[in-house]
Amino acid sequence: MTIIWRGQSCFQITASRNKGEQVSIVIDSFSEEIGLRLPKLEADIALVTHSHSDHNNIKAISGTPFLIEGPGEYEIKNVFIQGIASFHDSSQGKERGENTIYTIETEEMRLCHLGDLGQNELTEEQLEKIGEIDILIIPVGGVCTIAGKEAIKIMSQIEPKITIPMHYSLPKLKIKLDELAQFLKPLGIKSIVPVNKLSLKKKDIPTEEAKIIVLKP
């Protein structure tokens, strides 16, 4: 599996299938009105966590992807995807509406993308649906989503092996969000060297100490 961050909540995930075939998944492609540039994207599967313009620019994805825009269970090309209902705020959706959490199971690994989660903590029902997670992609920038403090709490609820932060302040981003350091500092981490992409197989998942990996947008 290869994971590339395109900025904000947009990720491009490539999974290998039998006989060398690959499946491409794009999550939350955004409108360039937010100030970030979106590279050319092509996908077999497109996921949208909610209807805001910085997350649902489906027109930017070429090809004819299978589109998933909400809760439910799906199997496409041996990739198992589950959409889990959640809220974009801490007021049961009264401020910003609903959000979909996605779990993706492929190559014997489970990934969870929390979208624009705004809840201060996950419910027991949500945790049960999420299950055991190898790779967690979590917003940490506050303002529109949970901030670092809530993100750390939710990490402790899910207990992933690898955590990838997203949806935080970036150069040229017109949406004002918290800096990544505001998430890392309470964890006792001064800095992490970002990597261009994360490529891993099941055997690469840490079995003891959990890791935080920062990707370059």
C-alpha positions in Angstrom: 0.0 0.0 0.0 1.2 3.5 -0.8 -0.3 6.6 0.8 0.3 10.1 -0.5 -1.1 13.3 1.0 -2.3 16.0 -1.4 -3.1 18.6 1.3 -6.1 19.3 3.6 -7.9 15.9 3.9 -7.1 14.7 0.4 -5.2 11.4 0.2 -4.3 9.1 -2.7 -4.0 5.5 -1.7 -2.8 2.8 -4.1 -3.3 -0.9 -3.1 -2.0 -4.0 -4.9 -4.3 -6.8 -6.0 -3.6 -10.2 -7.3 -1.5 -10.6 -10.4 0.2 -7.2 -10.0 -3.0 -5.2 -10.5 -3.5 -2.0 -8.5 -6.5 -0.2 -7.2 -6.3 3.6 -6.7 -8.4 5.4 -4.1 -8.8 9.2 -3.7 -10.3 10.6 -0.6 -11.7 14.2 -0.3 -10.4 15.9 -3.4 -10.7 19.7 -2.9 -11.5 22.9 -4.8 -8.4 24.9 -5.5 -10.2 28.0 -4.2 -8.7 27.1 -0.8 -5.3 28.1 -2.1 -3.7 24.7 -2.6 -3.0 23.1 -5.9 -4.4 19.8 -6.7 -2.3 17.6 -9.0 -3.8 15.4 -11.6 -5.7 12.6 -9.9 -7.1 9.3 -11.3 -9.0 6.8 -9.3 -10.9 3.5 -9.3 -12.7 4.6 -6.1 -13.5 8.1 -4.8 -14.6 8.8 -1.2 -16.2 12.0 0.0 -16.5 12.6 3.8 -18.9 15.5 3.5 -20.3 18.1 1.0 -18.0 21.1 1.7 -16.0 22.4 -1.3 -12.6 21.6 0.3 -13.6 17.9 0.4 -15.9 17.1 -2.5 -14.4 18.2 -5.8 -15.2 15.0 -7.7 -14.7 16.7 -11.0 -11.0 16.9 -10.3 -10.7 13.1 -10.5 -10.3 11.6 -14.0 -11.6 8.2 -15.0 -14.9 6.7 -13.9 -14.4 6.1 -10.2 -16.9 4.3 -8.0 -18.2 7.1 -5.9 -19.0 6.7 -2.1 -20.5 9.6 -0.3 -21.7 8.3 3.0 -22.3 5.5 5.5 -22.6 1.9 4.3 -20.5 -1.2 3.5 -18.9 -1.6 0.1 -16.6 -4.1 -1.7 -14.9 -2.8 -4.9 -12.1 -4.8 -6.5 -11.3 -6.7 -3.3 -11.1 -3.5 -1.3 -13.5 -3.4 1.7 -14.8 0.0 2.6 -17.1 1.0 5.5 -18.6 4.5 5.9 -19.5 5.3 9.5 -21.8 8.2 10.4 -20.3 11.0 12.6 -20.6 14.7 13.2 -18.6 17.7 11.8 -18.9 19.5 15.2 -19.3 18.8 18.9 -23.0 19.7 18.8 -24.5 16.7 17.1 -24.1 18.3 13.7 -26.1 21.5 14.6 -23.2 23.8 13.5 -21.6 22.0 10.5 -23.7 19.0 9.8 -22.6 15.4 9.3 -19.3 13.7 8.4 -18.4 10.2 7.3 -15.6 8.2 8.8 -14.1 5.6 6.4 -12.4 2.4 7.1 -10.5 0.8 4.2 -9.4 -2.8 4.4 -6.9 -4.1 1.8 -3.5 -6.0 1.7 -4.4 -7.4 5.1 -4.3 -3.9 6.7 -7.0 -1.6 8.0 -6.9 2.1 7.5 -9.2 4.7 9.0 -9.7 8.2 7.6 -11.7 10.4 10.1 -12.6 13.1 7.6 -13.6 16.4 9.2 -14.5 14.9 12.5 -15.6 17.5 15.0 -16.7 15.2 17.9 -14.6 15.6 21.1 -14.7 11.8 21.4 -16.0 8.8 19.5 -19.1 6.9 20.7 -18.9 3.2 21.7 -20.9 2.4 18.5 -18.5 4.2 16.3 -15.5 2.6 18.0 -17.1 -0.9 17.5 -17.6 -0.2 13.8 -14.0 1.2 13.4 -12.5 -1.8 15.1 -8.7 -2.5 15.2 -6.8 0.0 13.0 -3.3 -0.2 11.6 -3.2 3.3 10.1 -5.2 6.3 11.4 -5.5 9.5 9.4 -6.7 12.2 11.7 -7.5 16.0 11.5 -5.5 18.1 14.1 -5.9 21.7 12.9 -9.0 22.7 15.0 -11.3 25.5 13.9 -13.4 23.4 11.5 -12.5 20.0 13.1 -11.0 18.6 16.3 -7.7 20.2 17.4 -4.6 18.5 18.8 -6.0 17.9 22.3 -9.1 16.1 21.0 -7.1 14.3 18.4 -4.8 12.8 21.1 -7.9 11.6 23.0 -9.3 10.0 19.9 -6.0 8.3 19.2 -6.1 6.8 22.7 -9.6 5.5 21.9 -8.7 3.9 18.6 -5.1 2.9 19.5 -3.7 2.7 16.0 -0.3 1.4 15.1 0.5 4.3 12.9 -1.0 7.8 13.0 -0.9 10.3 10.1 -2.0 13.9 11.0 -3.9 16.0 8.4 -6.0 19.1 8.0 -3.7 21.6 9.6 -2.0 24.9 8.6 -0.1 24.9 5.4 1.6 27.6 3.3 -0.8 29.1 0.8 -3.8 27.5 2.5 -6.5 30.2 2.8 -8.3 28.5 5.7 -6.8 29.4 9.0 -6.0 26.3 11.0 -3.7 25.3 13.9 0.0 24.5 13.2 1.1 20.9 13.3 3.4 21.7 16.3 0.3 22.2 18.4 -0.5 18.6 18.0 3.0 17.2 18.3 4.1 19.3 21.3 1.7 17.7 23.9 3.0 14.4 22.8 6.6 15.4 23.6 7.6 15.5 20.0 9.6 18.6 18.9 9.6 17.8 15.2 9.2 15.0 12.7 10.9 14.9 9.3 8.1 14.7 6.7 8.3 12.1 4.0 6.9 12.3 0.5 4.8 9.1 0.8 4.3 6.1 3.0 4.8 2.7 1.3 4.3 -0.3 3.5 3.1 -3.9 3.7 1.6 -5.8 6.6 5.0 -6.8 7.9 6.0 -3.2 8.2 3.2 -2.3 10.7 4.8 -1.8 14.2 3.8 -4.4 16.7 5.0 -2.6 19.9 5.5 1.1 20.0 3.0 3.2 17.9 4.4 5.7 15.4 3.4 9.1 14.1 4.3 9.8 10.5 4.1 13.2 8.9 3.6 13.4 5.1 4.6 16.2 2.8 1.6 17.6 0.9 
